[in-house]
């Protein structure tokens, strides 16, 4: 594997790691919300705290990609 300049930047590497962790958290929160909706059979049945955490995680990803454009279009979840 050949490393490019952004790969050597520790700030970008740390941002990439944090972004990946946030994507995992987004997947967990989304699954939790979907499960609650399916169980209760209605929209809006999800836990407001989970909804707030999901919004916060998405906002953090957006801020990271705004700060580090190198993160765009890489490492996104496939779902």
N, C-alpha and C positions, 0 to 999 in steps of 0.2 A: 504494500500500500504506500503510495506516495502522498506525503503531506503537502498541502498547499498552505500559503501564508495564513489564512484565517484559522486553519487547524492548529497552528502553532501559538495563536493568541490565547492565553489562559482565560481572559475575560469571555471570549466567544465560547471556549470549551465549557466553562462554568455555566454560561447562559444556556448552551445546548443541553447540558445535563439537567438544569432546572426546568427547562421547557419540557423535556421528556418526562420528568416526574409530574409536572402539571398535567400533561396529557394522560398519564395513568390515573391521576386523581379525577380528571374530567370523566374518564371512562367509568370509574367506580361510582361517582355521583350520578351520572346519567343512568347507569343500570339500576341504582337504588331508586331513583325517581320513577323510572319505567316500571319497576316491580311494584311499587306502591300504587301507581295508576292502574296497573293490571289487576292487582288484588282488590282495590276499592272500586274499580270499574268506572272511574270518572276522572276527567281532567281536573287539575287543581287540587288533587288529593295528596300530593306530595308534601313532605315536610318542608316548611318555609326555610328552615336552617340549611337544608341540603340545596335548595334553590339558590339561596344567597351565596353559599360556598361555591356552587357551580359558576355563578356569574362572576365571582371574584377570581376564580381560577382562569376563566376565559379572558378576563380583563388583564390579568398578569401575563398571559401568553401574548396578547396583543401588544402590550407594552414592551415585552422582550423583543418581539420581532420588529417593532418600531425602532428600538434602540440598536438592535443587531440585525440588520437586513440580511446578513449571511444565513440566518435561521429560516428565512422564508422558503417555502416549498421543499423543506427537508424534514424528515422525521415526523410527518403528520400521520395520525392514525388513519387506517384504511376504512374504518366504518363510517 
